[in-house]
């Protein structure tokens, strides 16, 4: 017999993946960052033990995958081991800027090669100068160095390109970017293009597309500040956490925020989440 | 009661656009009360607290007048600026006279203003519950039991208890009284 969560996921009412905001701090300071992440911001770390406990409960409830984001997850020493633990149980994707994969880190993530784990890496432009304008100095070089080293170790890599207006992008530029990721060993099916969301620092900088809960897929997202409606929800602007897409402050037991998310999802019209294509 | 003007609270009061999804239905059409706008910080608590408050402080077996006597008197005894100011206006709307309101706020003798023995023992019970420690004095209990049915005593006691909770909540978080309420109290000479 299917659980309530399994039924809701199977029916497409809510996403099957549970997201964990491992932390909010980052070694970069991107101009469109949803969480105003930077080296010196409040860490807001969820903690390895909390992630493990909640992921186990989420698995038992019937969720079908895990996502880890931040901040930069790999700034945390325990992240490779934590992701391996998640990946041994359910398919897992980790969002990373890929600038911290030195030799030691590469050795630590090698066990991920045998697991249904993908590291989703941000790469926005085929040219270093334009890419680094939004993401910071040396970002391009570090990313194009890290990707093949991960790929050659058999680790699943996806590329995420975040653009102000994906529909208006120059086709020639887009093709050069695709040639680049193919040359780095990442096929087209593992390349996603998505718009900048007008929240967090992007809102302060007046860039990106507006996204309310009507445009977002309900995906349970657990952070140190509570449970949110989507991984695009726990944004920070002017140092202050946005609460408009907060589901509950409590994140455990996971059944509580999951139930609250289901109640919200039950009130949404069908097909609401497809409008800006940011899945 | 001091008319100290407080325009900001100790915590952020969430405007409608920052209200969490499950909190929005408590916002209604006009501006949300500071209690709602502060509780919205923890939406799962808002969802259980507001219905509880509405049940405990709204009329049931006791009518609105009796409930407002309990709320205003308790709030005055606890010195909760927000609750006294807000419920002074509500009490007037519930039919209490200006003289009755003043007496409940401590400005006037209860015995001289409230002639009904049932209301007088009600206030005596409120005072004992709000300020006392341990069981209520047996003499007061005996008088209350003579004039109030068990279910009325239960409802009255819960109203006092719920008000005590709100008094401490509103005072500690320094919730601001709305400008229209302050203007009205000034016009009534009850600021």
Interface residues (C-beta under 8 A of the other chain):
Chain A: X213 X229 X240 X242 X243 X244 X245 X246 X247 X248 X249 X250 X256 X260 X263 X264
Chain B: X12 X14 X17 X18 X19 X20 X21 X22 X40 X41 X42 X43 X44 X45
